[in-house]
Amino acid sequence: MRVARAAALLAATHRTDPIAVTVEHGDELHALQIDYHDGDRHPHLERDLTHPDLLQAILAPRKP
């Protein structure tokens, strides 16, 4: 499935028609059209130094 997804995203960057997707929800099948043409994206997090590092506080070990 991952190969088909990558191929669909690559093909969509060169075309104007939407990506056709079929999804299953329970016993129902739904055909969806997704208007996306930006290719495969890999988002990542970046630390904002102007705010406190709350994630480190949450992940820190608890003191007994």
NORTATA-V225894 format. One record per backbone hydrogen bond with DSSP energy under -1.0 kcal/mol. NH is the residue of the N-H (numbers start at 0). CO is the residue of the C=O. Records with the same first field share a line. If there is no record, write none. Layout:
BEGIN
NH->CO + CO
END
This chain:
BEGIN
4->0
5->1
6->2
7->3
8->4
9->5
10->6
11->7
13->10
18->33
20->31
22->29
24->27
27->24
29->22
31->20
33->18
35->33
50->47
53->51
56->52
57->53
58->54
59->55
END
